[in-house]
């Protein structure tokens, strides 16, 4: 049975692993290229006019190392692209659980588009237009990176996981720093390690049960109270609730304990001004079960003010 919550987290975990490997490999390739640069120009300074066989052999060796370094960098780039695709897939799955992470999916899409534009820019760099294309690609990548970070921040907030929230902030900062001084990759590397370990910890406690919309029913009244009928296969504590697509969150929940089977839950949201009468909304319940797993339960409701 498809579980969008667990499957989405698994995709994010895989994507984070790819990004970690991509950062390591790209760093190794960059170091090799940097050392190659200093070695080559060191040879030119020490013997600028020498054409001896030893120097020709040295140049041949440098070319071989350069080719290896370029291959390493390309492998890192490919792993990064695969990672972004996995992250996009994970966010798309988690959108179906009611988590507010669609911005992460959009960010990943922008990053992929920016990479395609960058390739075009590099291919046309010999003409002036290529430079402008590269600049456009860099701007899109920056925006995409910020949105990706916001996606992880919202994920951490939705799961009450401060480590993932922090990782999201680090991704945002790394994108900005990388544009300015090209060292943001270190923060991004740390961020994806935090994300990978956090999600691994969540999944190691077992695959959470998440209900489908067809299993749930509820109504929100004009006085701010939501009356929910929830069927659950787990026992746990309802930590909080929110109305997706709005800034409205719960002030009280009665009862705050979830039992196996049918549950009648009353949520007080206080003021619900701004909701459209007789429109459908999703109320997301954040539940921590008895084994410590954080579970998101989306409830399909209708706003009936009268």
JOPE-V716582 format. One record per residue. N is the residue number from 1. SS is DSSP state (helix for helix, strand for strand, loop for the rest). PHI is phi in radians with two decimals (none if undefined). OMEGA is omega as a letter, one per 40 degrees, with the letter a starting at -180 (999 if undefined). Layout:
BEGIN
[[N	SS	PHI	OMEGA] [N	SS	PHI	OMEGA]]
END
This chain:
BEGIN
[[1	loop	none	a] [2	loop	-1.25	i] [3	loop	-2.08	a] [4	helix	-1.03	i] [5	helix	-1.17	a] [6	helix	-1.16	a] [7	helix	-1.12	i] [8	helix	-1.12	i] [9	helix	-1.11	i] [10	helix	-1.11	i] [11	helix	-1.14	i] [12	helix	-1.14	i] [13	helix	-1.13	i] [14	helix	-1.11	i] [15	helix	-1.06	i] [16	helix	-1.13	i] [17	helix	-1.10	i] [18	helix	-1.06	a] [19	helix	-1.19	i] [20	helix	-1.09	i] [21	helix	-1.11	a] [22	helix	-1.09	i] [23	helix	-1.11	i] [24	helix	-1.12	a] [25	helix	-1.14	i] [26	helix	-1.13	i] [27	helix	-1.13	i] [28	helix	-1.09	i] [29	helix	-1.08	i] [30	helix	-1.14	i] [31	helix	-1.11	i] [32	helix	-1.09	i] [33	helix	-1.09	i] [34	helix	-1.15	i] [35	helix	-1.11	i] [36	helix	-1.10	i] [37	helix	-1.05	a] [38	helix	-1.20	i] [39	helix	-1.14	a] [40	helix	-1.10	a] [41	helix	-1.27	i] [42	helix	-1.16	i] [43	helix	-1.17	i] [44	helix	-1.11	a] [45	helix	-1.22	a] [46	helix	-1.28	a] [47	loop	-2.53	a] [48	loop	-1.15	a] [49	loop	-2.05	a] [50	loop	-1.34	i] [51	loop	-2.21	a] [52	loop	-1.19	i] [53	helix	-1.07	a] [54	helix	-1.09	i] [55	helix	-1.23	i] [56	helix	-1.12	i] [57	helix	-1.13	i] [58	helix	-1.09	i] [59	helix	-1.09	i] [60	helix	-1.10	i] [61	helix	-1.14	i] [62	helix	-1.10	i] [63	helix	-1.13	i] [64	helix	-1.11	i] [65	helix	-1.14	i] [66	helix	-1.05	i] [67	helix	-1.08	i] [68	helix	-1.13	a] [69	helix	-1.12	i] [70	helix	-1.10	i] [71	helix	-1.08	i] [72	helix	-1.08	i] [73	helix	-1.10	i] [74	helix	-1.11	i] [75	helix	-1.06	i] [76	helix	-1.08	i] [77	helix	-1.15	i] [78	helix	-1.12	i] [79	helix	-1.09	i] [80	helix	-1.11	i] [81	helix	-1.11	i] [82	helix	-1.07	i] [83	helix	-1.07	i] [84	helix	-1.11	i] [85	helix	-1.09	i] [86	helix	-1.14	i] [87	helix	-1.09	i] [88	helix	-1.07	i] [89	helix	-1.08	a] [90	helix	-1.11	i] [91	helix	-1.13	i] [92	helix	-1.09	i] [93	helix	-1.19	a] [94	helix	-1.22	i] [95	helix	-1.05	a] [96	loop	-1.30	i] [97	loop	-1.65	a] [98	loop	1.69	i] [99	loop	-1.18	a] [100	loop	-1.48	a] [101	loop	-2.19	a] [102	helix	-1.08	i] [103	helix	-1.11	i] [104	helix	-1.17	i] [105	helix	-1.12	i] [106	helix	-1.10	i] [107	helix	-1.09	i] [108	helix	-1.09	i] [109	helix	-1.09	i] [110	helix	-1.09	i] [111	helix	-1.10	i] [112	helix	-1.11	i] [113	helix	-1.12	a] [114	helix	-1.11	i] [115	helix	-1.16	i] [116	helix	-1.12	i] [117	helix	-1.14	i] [118	helix	-1.07	i] [119	helix	-1.06	i] [120	helix	-1.08	a] [121	helix	-1.10	i] [122	helix	-1.13	a] [123	helix	-1.17	a] [124	loop	-1.97	a] [125	loop	-1.16	a] [126	loop	-1.23	i] [127	loop	-1.90	a] [128	helix	-1.03	a] [129	helix	-1.06	i] [130	helix	-1.07	a] [131	helix	-1.14	i] [132	helix	-1.15	i] [133	helix	-1.12	i] [134	helix	-1.11	i] [135	helix	-1.10	i] [136	helix	-1.07	i] [137	helix	-1.09	i] [138	helix	-1.12	i] [139	helix	-1.15	i] [140	helix	-1.11	i] [141	helix	-1.13	i] [142	helix	-1.09	i] [143	helix	-1.09	i] [144	helix	-1.08	i] [145	helix	-1.12	i] [146	helix	-1.11	i] [147	helix	-1.15	i] [148	helix	-1.10	i] [149	helix	-1.08	i] [150	helix	-1.11	i] [151	helix	-1.06	i] [152	helix	-1.21	i] [153	helix	-1.08	i] [154	helix	-1.14	i] [155	helix	-1.10	i] [156	helix	-1.07	i] [157	helix	-1.15	a] [158	helix	-1.17	a] [159	loop	-1.69	a] [160	loop	0.98	a] [161	loop	-2.04	a] [162	helix	-1.18	i] [163	helix	-1.15	i] [164	helix	-1.19	i] [165	helix	-1.03	i] [166	helix	-1.08	i] [167	helix	-1.08	i] [168	helix	-1.06	i] [169	helix	-1.11	i] [170	helix	-1.10	i] [171	helix	-1.13	i] [172	helix	-1.09	a] [173	helix	-1.11	a] [174	helix	-1.10	i] [175	helix	-1.11	i] [176	helix	-1.19	a] [177	helix	-1.11	a] [178	helix	-1.08	i] [179	helix	-1.17	a] [180	helix	-1.45	a] [181	helix	-2.31	i] [182	loop	1.02	i] [183	loop	-2.22	a] [184	loop	-1.18	a] [185	helix	-1.04	i] [186	helix	-1.14	i] [187	helix	-1.15	i] [188	helix	-1.10	i] [189	helix	-1.03	i] [190	helix	-1.10	a] [191	helix	-1.04	a] [192	helix	-1.24	i] [193	helix	-1.14	i] [194	helix	-1.08	a] [195	helix	-1.13	a] [196	helix	-1.05	a] [197	helix	-1.17	a] [198	helix	-1.16	a] [199	helix	-1.14	i] [200	helix	-1.07	i] [201	helix	-1.15	i] [202	helix	-1.13	a] [203	helix	-1.26	a] [204	helix	-1.17	i] [205	loop	-1.48	i] [206	loop	1.96	a] [207	loop	-1.30	a] [208	loop	-1.18	i] [209	loop	-1.62	i] [210	loop	-2.20	a] [211	loop	-1.30	i] [212	loop	-1.59	a] [213	helix	-1.02	a] [214	helix	-1.17	a] [215	helix	-1.53	a] [216	loop	-2.23	a] [217	strand	-2.65	i] [218	strand	-2.91	i] [219	strand	-2.50	i] [220	strand	-1.94	a] [221	strand	-1.74	a] [222	loop	-1.13	i] [223	loop	-1.42	i] [224	loop	1.63	a] [225	strand	-1.62	i] [226	strand	-1.96	i] [227	strand	-1.97	a] [228	strand	-2.05	i] [229	strand	-1.94	a] [230	strand	-2.18	i] [231	strand	-1.76	a] [232	strand	-2.26	i] [233	loop	-1.83	a] [234	loop	-2.30	i] [235	loop	-1.84	i] [236	strand	-3.11	a] [237	strand	-1.96	i] [238	strand	-1.42	a] [239	strand	-1.39	a] [240	strand	-2.83	i] [241	strand	-2.56	i] [242	strand	-2.58	i] [243	strand	-1.70	a] [244	loop	-1.09	i] [245	loop	1.47	i] [246	loop	-2.35	i] [247	loop	-1.77	a] [248	loop	-1.50	i] [249	strand	-2.27	a] [250	loop	-1.27	i] [251	loop	-1.84	i] [252	strand	-2.77	a] [253	strand	-2.36	a] [254	strand	-2.36	e] [255	loop	-1.31	i] [256	loop	-1.67	i] [257	strand	-1.81	i] [258	strand	-1.88	a] [259	loop	-1.92	i] [260	loop	-1.18	a] [261	strand	1.87	a] [262	strand	-1.41	i] [263	strand	-2.30	i] [264	strand	-1.84	a] [265	strand	-2.01	i] [266	strand	-1.97	a] [267	strand	-2.03	i] [268	strand	-1.71	i] [269	loop	-1.71	a] [270	loop	1.26	i] [271	loop	-1.38	i] [272	loop	-2.10	i] [273	loop	-1.07	a] [274	loop	1.88	i] [275	loop	-1.28	a] [276	loop	-1.55	a] [277	loop	-0.94	i] [278	loop	1.08	i] [279	loop	-1.70	i] [280	strand	-1.57	i] [281	strand	-2.38	i] [282	strand	-2.02	i] [283	strand	-1.70	a] [284	strand	-1.73	i] [285	strand	-1.68	i] [286	strand	-1.68	a] [287	strand	-2.10	i] [288	strand	-1.94	a] [289	strand	-1.41	a] [290	loop	-1.20	i] [291	loop	-1.66	i] [292	loop	1.65	i] [293	loop	-1.32	i] [294	strand	-1.68	a] [295	strand	-2.12	i] [296	strand	-1.77	i] [297	strand	-2.01	i] [298	strand	-1.48	a] [299	strand	-2.04	i] [300	strand	-1.41	a] [301	strand	-2.26	i] [302	strand	-2.21	i] [303	strand	-1.51	i] [304	strand	-2.08	a] [305	loop	-1.14	a] [306	loop	-2.08	999]]
END
